[in-house]
Amino acid sequence: MQEEHRTDSRYLVENYDEVAANCAALIAGARGAGVPVLHSVYLVDTATDMVRPFHPLGKDGRSAFSDAGTPGAEISPEVRPLPGERVIVKGDASCFAAPALATAISALAAEWLIVAGCWSEACVAATVKDGVERGVRILLVKDACGSGSRAMHETAVLNMANRLYGGAVVDTSRALSLMDGRSVQAWRMDLPVPIKFTYQSASQDYAAL
């Protein structure tokens, strides 16, 4: 959740303010319930970092996105970390690219990871995939994620849901209820690829999650 998603015309996330508000609500709910909060920020410094092959660069040789030290790379104020909350700096799409996340999960003995952020088909999807592969149960909060368009976001969530082994999909309201100790209806899969969505059905299938 970085400011370039609301300020840089190349990387605008549709309804970013709404997504950020939902993320802020999740963080507030977690803090109130005593659920540990982990923040992640994608930063690339071409002067000091080993940049991946084919990483997009500007004419000045700096990263075309998540450029460390620029205003666009700053964490959005709605979700700014409090003192003492862990901030995991990553240089790739998946939060698990930074060993600090696995270390934090292990130290907390966490079985579930509540996931929200941008972009749904990129950083969120990569994090979800890596979490599942590491045996972490993922609670994907669909309306606290976003992408460049509604279609990109909804199809990304459906694709994640189709392979969300051991996890579940909810919206912000239901996630808050779960953190508060209440039972809710959550979408969970029994077998791989249960949602055979089409261009025509994607929005309806997404709403049903």
C-alpha positions as CSV (number, residue, x, y, z in Angstrom):
1,M,0.0,0.0,0.0
2,Q,2.3,2.7,-1.4
3,E,1.5,6.2,-2.5
4,E,2.4,5.6,-6.2
5,H,-0.9,3.6,-6.4
6,R,-2.8,6.9,-5.9
7,T,-0.4,9.4,-7.4
8,D,1.4,7.9,-10.3
9,S,-0.7,7.7,-13.5
10,R,1.2,4.6,-14.5
11,Y,0.3,2.6,-11.4
12,L,-3.1,3.9,-10.2
13,V,-5.2,1.3,-8.4
14,E,-8.9,1.6,-9.0
15,N,-10.8,2.7,-5.9
16,Y,-7.5,3.0,-4.0
17,D,-8.9,5.1,-1.3
18,E,-11.6,2.5,-0.6
19,V,-9.0,-0.3,-0.6
20,A,-6.8,1.7,1.8
21,A,-9.7,2.4,4.1
22,N,-10.4,-1.3,4.3
23,C,-6.8,-2.1,5.0
24,A,-6.8,0.6,7.7
25,A,-9.9,-1.0,9.2
26,L,-8.2,-4.4,9.3
27,I,-5.1,-3.0,11.0
28,A,-7.2,-1.2,13.6
29,G,-9.2,-4.3,14.2
30,A,-6.0,-6.4,14.6
31,R,-4.5,-3.9,17.0
32,G,-7.7,-3.8,19.0
33,A,-7.9,-7.6,19.2
34,G,-4.2,-8.1,20.0
35,V,-3.5,-9.7,16.6
36,P,0.1,-8.9,15.5
37,V,0.4,-6.6,12.5
38,L,3.1,-7.1,9.9
39,H,3.7,-4.4,7.2
40,S,5.5,-4.9,4.0
41,V,6.9,-2.3,1.6
42,Y,8.4,-2.9,-1.9
43,L,11.6,-0.8,-2.3
44,V,14.2,-0.9,-5.1
45,D,17.4,1.1,-4.9
46,T,19.3,0.5,-8.2
47,A,22.4,2.2,-6.7
48,T,22.8,-0.5,-4.0
49,D,20.5,-3.4,-4.7
50,M,21.0,-6.4,-6.9
51,V,18.3,-5.7,-9.5
52,R,16.5,-8.6,-11.1
53,P,17.0,-9.3,-14.8
54,F,14.7,-7.2,-17.0
55,H,13.6,-5.0,-14.1
56,P,11.9,-1.9,-15.6
57,L,14.1,1.2,-15.3
58,G,13.5,4.8,-16.1
59,K,15.7,6.9,-18.4
60,D,17.7,7.9,-15.3
61,G,18.5,4.3,-14.5
62,R,16.4,4.3,-11.4
63,S,13.6,1.8,-10.8
64,A,10.4,2.6,-12.7
65,F,8.3,1.7,-9.6
66,S,8.8,1.4,-5.9
67,D,11.9,3.6,-6.2
68,A,13.4,3.8,-2.7
69,G,13.5,7.3,-1.3
70,T,10.8,8.8,-3.5
71,P,7.4,10.0,-2.3
72,G,5.6,7.4,-4.4
73,A,7.4,4.6,-2.5
74,E,6.1,5.8,0.9
75,I,3.6,3.7,2.8
76,S,0.2,5.3,2.5
77,P,-0.7,7.3,5.6
78,E,-3.9,5.3,6.3
79,V,-1.9,2.2,7.0
80,R,1.3,3.7,8.4
81,P,3.0,1.5,10.9
82,L,3.0,2.3,14.6
83,P,6.3,2.3,16.5
84,G,7.3,-1.2,17.3
85,E,5.3,-2.8,14.4
86,R,7.4,-4.9,12.1
87,V,8.1,-3.5,8.6
88,I,9.3,-6.0,6.1
89,V,11.2,-4.5,3.2
90,K,11.1,-6.6,0.1
91,G,12.7,-6.3,-3.3
92,D,10.4,-8.7,-5.2
93,A,6.7,-9.3,-5.6
94,S,6.2,-11.8,-2.8
95,C,6.5,-10.7,0.8
96,F,8.2,-14.1,1.4
97,A,11.1,-12.9,-0.8
98,A,12.2,-11.2,2.4
99,P,13.3,-13.9,4.9
100,A,12.1,-11.6,7.7
101,L,8.5,-12.6,7.0
102,A,9.1,-16.3,7.5
103,T,11.1,-15.5,10.6
104,A,8.3,-13.4,12.0
105,I,5.6,-16.0,11.3
106,S,7.8,-18.7,13.0
107,A,8.5,-16.5,16.0
108,L,4.7,-15.8,16.4
109,A,3.9,-19.5,15.8
110,A,1.2,-18.1,13.4
111,E,-1.0,-20.7,11.6
112,W,-3.0,-18.1,9.7
113,L,-1.8,-15.0,7.8
114,I,-4.4,-12.4,6.9
115,V,-3.4,-10.9,3.6
116,A,-4.4,-7.5,2.0
117,G,-2.7,-5.1,-0.3
118,C,-1.9,-4.3,-4.0
119,W,-1.7,-5.4,-6.7
120,S,-4.0,-8.4,-6.6
121,E,-2.5,-10.3,-9.5
122,A,1.1,-9.4,-8.7
123,C,2.4,-8.9,-5.1
124,V,-0.7,-10.3,-3.4
125,A,-0.9,-13.4,-5.6
126,A,2.8,-14.0,-5.3
127,T,2.6,-13.7,-1.5
128,V,-0.4,-16.0,-1.3
129,K,1.2,-18.6,-3.5
130,D,4.4,-18.6,-1.5
131,G,2.5,-18.7,1.8
132,V,0.5,-21.8,0.7
133,E,3.7,-23.5,-0.4
134,R,5.2,-22.9,3.0
135,G,2.2,-24.4,4.8
136,V,0.8,-21.1,6.0
137,R,-3.0,-20.8,6.0
138,I,-4.0,-17.7,4.1
139,L,-7.1,-15.6,4.9
140,L,-7.5,-13.4,1.7
141,V,-9.5,-10.3,2.3
142,K,-10.8,-9.6,-1.1
143,D,-12.1,-6.0,-0.8
144,A,-8.9,-4.9,1.0
145,C,-6.9,-5.7,-2.2
146,G,-6.8,-3.8,-5.4
147,S,-5.4,-3.6,-8.9
148,G,-5.5,-1.4,-12.0
149,S,-9.0,-2.2,-12.9
150,R,-12.0,-4.1,-11.4
151,A,-11.5,-6.9,-14.0
152,M,-7.9,-7.3,-13.1
153,H,-8.7,-7.5,-9.4
154,E,-11.7,-9.8,-9.6
155,T,-10.1,-12.3,-11.9
156,A,-6.9,-12.3,-9.8
157,V,-8.9,-13.1,-6.6
158,L,-10.8,-15.8,-8.4
159,N,-7.5,-17.3,-9.6
160,M,-6.1,-17.2,-6.1
161,A,-9.2,-18.8,-4.7
162,N,-9.0,-21.6,-7.2
163,R,-5.7,-22.8,-5.6
164,L,-6.0,-21.4,-2.0
165,Y,-5.2,-24.8,-0.4
166,G,-5.9,-24.6,3.4
167,G,-7.0,-21.0,3.3
168,A,-10.2,-19.0,2.9
169,V,-11.6,-15.8,1.3
170,V,-13.6,-13.2,3.2
171,D,-14.4,-9.5,3.0
172,T,-13.3,-6.8,5.5
173,S,-16.4,-7.1,7.6
174,R,-16.1,-10.8,8.0
175,A,-12.3,-10.6,8.7
176,L,-13.0,-8.1,11.5
177,S,-15.6,-10.5,13.0
178,L,-13.1,-13.3,12.9
179,M,-10.5,-11.3,14.7
180,D,-13.1,-10.4,17.3
181,G,-13.6,-14.1,18.0
182,R,-17.0,-14.5,16.1
183,S,-17.9,-17.1,13.6
184,V,-18.6,-16.2,10.0
185,Q,-19.3,-17.8,6.7
186,A,-16.0,-17.9,4.7
187,W,-15.4,-19.3,1.2
188,R,-13.1,-22.3,1.2
189,M,-12.2,-24.8,-1.5
190,D,-12.5,-28.6,-1.4
191,L,-10.8,-29.4,-4.7
192,P,-8.5,-27.4,-7.0
193,V,-10.1,-25.0,-9.6
194,P,-13.7,-25.2,-8.4
195,I,-14.6,-21.8,-10.0
196,K,-14.7,-22.1,-13.8
197,F,-15.4,-18.4,-14.4
198,T,-15.8,-16.7,-17.7
199,Y,-15.7,-13.1,-18.9
200,Q,-19.4,-12.9,-18.4
201,S,-19.5,-14.6,-15.0
202,A,-16.4,-13.3,-13.2
203,S,-18.1,-10.4,-11.3
204,Q,-20.9,-12.6,-10.1
205,D,-18.5,-15.4,-9.1
206,Y,-16.3,-12.9,-7.3
207,A,-19.3,-11.5,-5.4
208,A,-20.2,-15.0,-4.2
209,L,-16.8,-15.5,-2.5
